[in-house]
Amino acid sequence: MKVWVMVKMLFICVGNSGRSQMAEAFAKKLGAGKMVAESAGTKPSAFIDPTVAAVMKEIGYDLGGQHPKALTMEMVDSADRIFSMGCGAEEGTCPVTFVPSENWELEDPKDQPIEKVREIRDQIRRRIERLVADLP
C-alpha cells in the first residue's frame, strides 16, 4: 500500500502582504489534497496590501482572514520546497537552506495600479497551476 505524503510549499517575500499571500492562497485551493502551503515575510508588513486583496476577491479568493507573518527557521526547516519572490537574496535576507528552492522573479505589487497587480496575480496563478500539475 502506498502512503501519500503532501508536499509542504513555503512562499517568501519581504512584506508577506502581496505576492507570497497570493501564492499561498492559490496553492491552498488549487493544490488541495496534494500540497500544504504557507507564506511569510522577511520584514512583514502590518497588513495585506488592499489592492492585492481586491484583485484576489475579484476571482473568488478572500484574503480577509490572512495577515502578514514573520519568517521563522521552523517554517524553513519544515518546508519541502521554498519559493522566494524578491525577498532580497542579494542582501542576505532570504534564508540559506538545503531545501530545494527557487526564486520567482515577480514584480512587487506594492503601489502598482490595479491592472498591473492583476497581471502579477495571473502570473502567480499560472506558476502554481504548473506546480500542482507536476505533483504526483
Secondary structure, 3 states (H helix, E strand, C coil): CCCCCCEEEEEEECCCCCHHHHHHHHHHHHCCCCEEEEEEECCCCCCCCHHHHHHHHHCCCCCCCCCCCECCHHHHHHCCEEEECCCCHHHCCCCCCCCCEEECCCCCCCCCCHHHHHHHHHHHHHHHHHHHHHCC
